[in-house]
Amino acid sequence: MKIEVSNKCKDLGSLAEKMLASDKNLNKALSGTSLKIGPATEAEFGVDSEAAEPMFIGAGDQAWIGQKIIDAATEALLKVSPQQVMIKPQLVPGTNKWDITFSKAPVMGGDSLDPIAGQLFSPWNISYLAKVFKEPLAYSNVDKLVRYESGGNPWAEIFTLFMEQYSGWGVIGQSGSLQNIMTNDVNVKDGMMSAPIINLTGSYSLTLEERTRNNAGSPVGTSPMSRKQSYLNYVINMMKAVIAIYGNADTDTIGLLDVNPITVWPYDPLHTLFTSTAITTKGNRAYTQLAAIINQFMTDSDNKFQHLRIAMSPSAYNDLTAMTYSDNFDPTSAMKIFLQNYGAGKGPNGEEPTIEFVTEPLLKAGSIFNPSDADYLIIDAPEVGAGPENERQSTVIFGAPIQQWVYPAVPGTYNTQYKTLARLAGILAPVPSAIKVYQGYGVQ
């Protein structure tokens, strides 16, 4: 995969390169594709004109076709073997028409029609398992931590959220008084929260031979080349998860870890507690410590939050679920005790908050996403009652004008290139107290 990044997105490009370097099979599957990352305001990384208005040259579009550019040898080859000729339209700004260039198609490596080339046995002596076993890939559960909002303009360069809050004062006992000659208004103050949009563009090519062949001759009924788009989508989705959690400082793109200052975990790391041989009430300590920080989280909001999500690394999650409440008296896991017993945080409607635990591999320590020795713990509340009507509103918003848009970059060619576009603005948190991050919860 060829990766091009803006100077303002070098960290994101470095992460993408590390993802591919750490997985040779993924790198091989994405051979011949490309990925571009940059702010929407930079011309080189802006939205292609083909994305907003894809152009297709068909039978009824002769008025848009300019000159036919072909030499004698290619003309002869086109008559005999048209599948060996590549057709490339090129827009001529002066005429606003498409000149059509014909040339001999290059030999496409890996496009062999024989899927068993190089094997010693005849195909009738081989029993194929009609399934492709794919390599397990990294994953992220960031979709459970944020709410995606697209806004009203998919091609904008800035993503903006309007805000409203109470302003002014009221006076008690002055209604109807003869001395009430002055008005004390209650007002509403408006504001805006904005973030720049980053474009993630990935490309891949499909040959006419691939589309015509329709996987003929493959014992598993599918071609690795037909999976290009799926693997490209995987890379874009992982980059989207990285932006949601870590943001991008060079473009002032906010991630979950940037909303508030990160707090160092005030107790011993969970894994140290889990491996201790001197403590027999490990689960009790883990429960008490976690309950204490959640109590503080709820207290800071006056118990306004009705649902909490706690994201932690898989290692921390496994320790919390495997740690017994007491080695001698109660083998119940600390997490189960927590879900059964925690009853604090009763809010305005008299209900106790529900708590959801989420495993997030991007939070673990010593990874390409987080090279430090300490992992992270994220607590967020997805909604809160707001305004005089106590309307339920999202508190953790991921601005994404376009999450996935596939379009042909150069339509009508033998070797057609397709692009997948994602447009992201990062995290917008109108209620900062709805997010809290601790460093070193599992390991330090």
C-alpha positions in Angstrom: 0.0 0.0 0.0 1.2 3.5 -0.9 0.6 6.0 1.9 0.5 9.7 1.4 0.0 12.0 4.3 -0.1 15.8 4.9 2.5 17.3 7.2 -0.3 17.9 9.6 -1.2 14.2 9.8 2.2 12.6 10.0 1.4 10.7 13.2 -1.7 9.1 11.6 0.4 8.1 8.6 3.1 6.6 10.9 0.4 4.5 12.6 -0.9 3.3 9.3 2.6 2.3 8.2 3.2 0.4 11.5 -0.1 -1.4 11.1 1.0 -2.7 7.7 4.6 -3.4 8.8 3.3 -5.5 11.7 1.1 -7.7 9.5 2.7 -9.0 6.3 -0.4 -10.8 5.2 -2.5 -7.6 5.5 0.2 -5.7 3.6 0.1 -8.3 0.8 -3.7 -8.2 0.6 -3.5 -4.4 0.2 -0.8 -4.6 -2.5 -1.5 -2.1 -5.3 -3.8 0.1 -3.1 -3.1 3.6 -1.7 -4.2 5.7 1.3 -4.2 9.5 1.5 -4.7 11.3 4.8 -4.9 15.1 5.1 -7.0 18.1 6.1 -9.9 19.0 3.7 -8.5 22.5 3.4 -5.4 21.3 1.6 -5.8 21.1 -2.1 -3.8 17.9 -2.5 -6.0 16.1 0.1 -9.3 17.8 -0.8 -12.3 16.0 -2.1 -12.0 14.9 -5.7 -14.5 16.3 -8.2 -15.4 12.8 -9.1 -16.5 12.1 -5.6 -19.2 14.8 -5.4 -20.2 14.4 -9.1 -19.0 11.0 -10.5 -18.8 11.1 -14.3 -19.6 8.1 -16.4 -19.0 7.9 -20.1 -21.7 5.8 -21.7 -23.4 5.3 -25.1 -25.4 8.5 -24.7 -22.4 10.7 -23.9 -20.8 11.0 -27.3 -20.9 14.8 -27.0 -18.4 14.7 -24.2 -15.9 12.5 -26.1 -13.0 14.3 -27.8 -10.2 12.7 -29.8 -9.4 9.0 -30.1 -5.6 8.6 -29.5 -4.4 5.2 -30.7 -1.4 3.9 -32.7 -1.6 1.4 -35.6 -0.3 -1.6 -33.5 -2.8 -1.0 -30.7 -5.6 -0.5 -33.3 -4.8 -4.0 -34.7 -4.6 -5.5 -31.2 -8.0 -4.0 -30.3 -9.6 -5.8 -33.2 -8.1 -9.2 -32.4 -7.9 -9.1 -28.6 -9.7 -6.2 -27.0 -9.2 -7.4 -23.5 -5.5 -6.7 -23.9 -6.1 -3.0 -24.6 -6.4 -0.4 -21.9 -8.7 2.6 -22.4 -8.0 5.7 -20.4 -10.2 8.9 -20.7 -8.5 12.2 -19.9 -10.3 15.5 -19.4 -9.0 18.3 -21.6 -9.8 21.6 -19.8 -9.8 23.7 -23.0 -12.5 21.7 -24.7 -14.2 20.3 -21.5 -14.2 16.9 -23.3 -12.6 13.6 -22.7 -9.8 12.4 -25.0 -9.7 8.6 -25.1 -6.2 7.1 -25.1 -5.8 3.4 -26.2 -2.7 1.5 -25.1 -1.6 -2.1 -24.6 -2.5 -3.2 -21.1 0.4 -4.1 -18.8 0.8 -7.6 -17.6 -1.0 -7.8 -14.3 1.0 -9.8 -11.7 -1.0 -12.3 -9.7 -3.8 -12.4 -12.3 -3.2 -16.0 -13.3 -6.3 -18.0 -14.2 -4.8 -21.2 -12.9 -5.2 -21.2 -9.1 -3.1 -24.4 -8.7 -0.1 -23.3 -10.7 3.1 -24.8 -9.4 1.5 -27.7 -7.5 2.6 -31.2 -8.2 -0.7 -32.9 -8.2 -3.5 -32.8 -10.8 -6.6 -30.9 -9.8 -8.7 -34.0 -9.8 -6.4 -35.5 -7.2 -6.8 -32.6 -4.8 -9.7 -32.2 -2.4 -10.2 -28.5 -1.6 -11.8 -27.1 1.5 -14.2 -24.6 -0.1 -13.4 -21.8 2.4 -10.6 -19.3 2.7 -9.1 -19.1 6.2 -8.3 -15.4 6.8 -5.8 -14.1 9.3 -7.4 -12.6 12.5 -7.0 -8.8 12.5 -6.9 -6.1 15.1 -10.3 -4.5 16.1 -11.7 -1.6 18.0 -15.0 -1.1 19.9 -14.9 2.7 19.7 -18.3 2.6 18.0 -19.7 1.8 21.4 -18.2 4.9 23.0 -19.3 7.6 20.6 -22.3 8.7 18.6 -21.7 9.5 14.9 -23.2 12.6 13.5 -22.9 13.6 9.8 -24.2 17.2 9.9 -26.0 18.8 6.9 -23.2 19.2 4.4 -21.1 16.1 3.4 -18.6 18.2 1.5 -17.9 20.9 4.1 -14.4 21.7 5.4 -15.5 22.6 9.0 -17.8 20.7 11.3 -19.8 22.9 13.7 -22.0 22.1 16.7 -24.4 24.8 18.0 -24.7 25.2 21.8 -27.2 26.9 24.1 -26.9 27.8 27.8 -28.7 29.8 30.5 -27.6 33.3 31.1 -29.0 36.1 33.3 -30.7 36.2 36.7 -34.1 36.4 38.3 -35.3 38.4 41.3 -37.6 36.8 44.0 -40.4 38.8 45.6 -40.2 41.8 43.3 -43.2 41.0 41.0 -45.7 43.9 41.2 -43.6 46.0 43.6 -43.8 49.8 43.1 -40.1 49.8 43.4 -39.7 47.4 40.5 -38.5 49.9 37.9 -35.7 47.8 36.6 -35.9 44.7 34.5 -33.7 41.6 35.3 -33.9 39.5 32.2 -33.3 35.8 31.9 -31.4 35.2 28.7 -30.1 32.4 26.5 -26.5 32.5 25.4 -25.6 30.8 22.1 -22.2 29.4 21.2 -20.5 27.2 18.6 -18.0 24.3 18.8 -16.1 23.7 15.5 -13.5 21.2 14.3 -11.6 20.9 11.0 -12.4 17.9 8.7 -9.8 15.3 7.8 -10.1 13.4 4.5 -9.1 9.7 4.5 -9.0 8.4 0.9 -8.1 4.9 -0.1 -7.9 3.6 -3.7 -7.8 0.1 -5.3 -8.1 -1.1 -8.9 -10.1 -3.8 -10.5 -9.3 -5.1 -14.0 -11.8 -5.8 -16.7 -10.5 -9.4 -16.6 -11.4 -9.7 -12.9 -14.9 -8.5 -13.5 -15.4 -10.6 -16.6 -13.9 -13.7 -15.1 -16.2 -13.5 -12.1 -13.9 -15.8 -10.1 -14.0 -18.6 -12.7 -11.6 -21.4 -11.9 -11.3 -20.7 -8.2 -12.0 -23.7 -6.0 -13.3 -21.5 -3.2 -15.6 -19.4 -5.3 -13.9 -16.1 -4.5 -10.9 -14.2 -5.5 -8.5 -12.4 -3.1 -8.7 -9.4 -5.5 -12.4 -9.1 -4.9 -11.6 -8.6 -1.2 -9.5 -5.5 -1.8 -12.3 -3.2 -0.9 -13.0 -5.1 2.4 -9.4 -4.9 3.5 -9.2 -1.2 2.5 -12.3 -0.5 4.5 -10.7 -2.3 7.5 -7.7 0.0 7.4 -9.9 3.2 7.1 -12.0 2.0 10.0 -9.0 1.4 12.2 -7.6 4.9 11.4 -11.1 6.2 12.2 -10.9 4.5 15.6 -7.4 6.0 16.2 -8.7 9.5 15.5 -11.7 8.9 17.8 -9.4 7.9 20.7 -6.1 9.8 20.2 -7.1 12.6 17.9 -4.5 14.4 15.8 -2.7 17.3 17.5 -1.3 18.9 14.3 -4.9 19.6 13.0 -6.3 20.3 16.4 -8.5 17.3 16.0 -9.8 16.2 19.4 -9.9 12.5 20.6 -11.5 11.0 23.7 -8.1 11.4 25.5 -7.9 15.1 24.7 -11.3 16.3 26.1 -10.0 16.6 29.7 -6.6 16.3 31.3 -5.7 12.7 31.9 -5.6 11.6 35.5 -3.0 9.0 36.7 -4.7 6.0 38.4 -4.4 6.7 42.1 -4.1 3.1 43.2 -1.9 0.1 42.4 -2.4 -1.1 38.8 -5.0 -3.8 38.5 -2.5 -6.4 37.1 -0.3 -5.9 40.1 -3.2 -6.5 42.4 -4.2 -9.6 40.3 -0.8 -11.2 40.6 -0.3 -10.4 44.3 0.1 -13.4 46.6 -0.1 -11.4 49.8 -3.6 -10.0 49.3 -6.5 -12.4 49.7 -9.3 -9.9 49.1 -8.2 -8.7 45.6 -11.7 -8.4 44.2 -12.9 -6.4 47.2 -10.1 -3.9 46.6 -10.7 -3.7 42.8 -14.4 -3.2 43.4 -13.9 -0.5 46.1 -11.3 1.4 43.9 -13.5 1.3 40.8 -16.6 2.3 42.7 -14.7 5.3 44.2 -13.8 6.8 40.8 -17.3 6.2 39.5 -18.8 7.9 42.5 -16.7 10.9 41.8 -17.7 10.9 38.2 -21.4 10.8 39.1 -21.0 13.4 41.9 -19.4 15.9 39.4 -22.5 15.7 37.3 -25.0 15.7 40.3 -26.1 12.2 39.2 -27.4 13.5 35.9 -26.0 10.6 33.9 -28.3 7.5 33.5 -25.9 5.2 31.6 -22.1 4.8 31.9 -19.6 3.1 29.6 -16.3 2.0 31.0 -13.7 1.1 28.3 -10.5 -0.7 29.3 -7.8 -2.8 27.7 -8.5 -6.5 27.1 -5.9 -7.4 29.8 -7.5 -5.2 32.4 -10.9 -6.6 31.5 -9.7 -10.1 31.9 -8.1 -9.4 35.3 -11.2 -7.7 36.6 -13.5 -10.6 35.5 -11.1 -13.3 36.8 -10.3 -11.7 40.1 -12.3 -13.3 43.0 -13.9 -11.0 45.6 -12.2 -13.0 48.4 -9.9 -16.0 48.1 -11.3 -17.5 51.4 -15.0 -16.5 51.5 -16.4 -15.5 48.1 -15.2 -16.7 44.7 -17.5 -14.3 42.8 -15.6 -12.1 40.3 -15.0 -8.5 41.1 -16.9 -7.4 38.0 -20.0 -9.5 38.8 -20.0 -8.1 42.3 -19.8 -4.6 40.9 -22.7 -5.1 38.5 -24.9 -6.7 41.2 -24.1 -4.3 44.2 -23.3 -0.9 42.8 -26.3 1.3 43.6 -25.0 4.8 43.8 -25.7 7.6 41.3 -29.5 7.7 41.6 -30.5 10.7 39.4 -33.4 13.1 38.9 -35.8 10.4 37.8 -35.1 8.2 40.7 -33.4 5.5 38.7 -29.9 4.0 39.3 -27.5 4.4 36.4 -26.7 1.3 34.2 -23.1 0.5 33.6 -21.6 -1.2 30.5 -18.0 -2.5 30.3 -16.3 -2.3 26.9 -13.0 -3.9 25.9 -10.9 -1.6 23.7 -7.5 -3.0 22.3 -6.4 0.5 21.3 -6.1 1.4 25.0 -3.6 -1.3 25.9 0.0 -0.5 26.7 3.0 -1.3 24.5 1.2 -1.3 21.2 1.7 0.7 18.0 -1.2 2.9 19.0 -0.1 3.4 22.6 3.7 2.8 22.9 3.9 3.8 26.6 4.1 1.4 29.5 0.7 2.4 30.9 -2.7 1.6 29.5 -5.9 3.8 29.6 -9.3 3.6 31.2 -12.1 5.7 29.7 -15.4 6.5 31.5 -18.0 8.2 29.4 -21.7 9.0 29.6 -23.3 8.9 26.1 -26.4 11.0 27.0 -27.6 13.6 29.5 -30.9 15.4 30.2 -30.4 19.0 29.0 -32.4 22.2 28.8 -35.6 23.2 30.6 -37.4 20.2 29.1 -34.6 17.7 30.2 -34.3 16.6 26.6 -32.0 13.6 26.1 -28.9 14.7 24.1 -25.7 13.1 23.1 -22.6 14.1 25.0 -19.8 12.3 23.0 -20.2 13.1 19.3 -17.9 12.0 16.6 -18.2 14.3 13.6 -18.3 12.3 10.4 -19.8 14.0 7.4 -19.0 10.9 5.3 -18.1 7.5 6.9 -17.8 5.6 3.6 -18.2 6.8 0.0 -17.0 4.6 -2.9 -16.7 6.1 -6.4 -14.8 5.4 -9.6 -11.8 7.7 -10.0 -11.3 7.2 -13.7 -14.4 5.6 -15.1 -14.5 3.5 -18.3 -10.9 2.2 -18.2 -9.6 -1.3 -18.6 -8.0 -1.0 -15.2 -10.6 0.9 -13.3 -9.5 2.6 -10.1 -12.0 3.1 -7.3 -11.7 5.3 -4.3 -13.2 5.1 -0.8 -13.5 8.4 1.0 -14.1 9.0 4.7 -14.4 12.5 6.1 -13.9 12.9 9.9 -13.9 15.8 12.3 -13.0 14.0 15.6 -14.7 14.3 19.0 -17.0 17.1 19.9 -17.9 17.0 23.6 -20.4 19.7 24.5 -20.5 18.3 28.1 -16.8 17.8 29.1 -17.7 16.2 32.4 -19.2 13.3 30.5 -15.7 12.0 29.7 -13.0 11.0 32.2 -9.7 9.2 31.3 -7.3 7.5 33.7 -3.8 6.3 32.8 -2.3 3.2 34.3 -5.4 1.4 35.4 -4.3 -2.1 34.3 -0.5 -1.6 34.1 2.0 1.2 34.7 
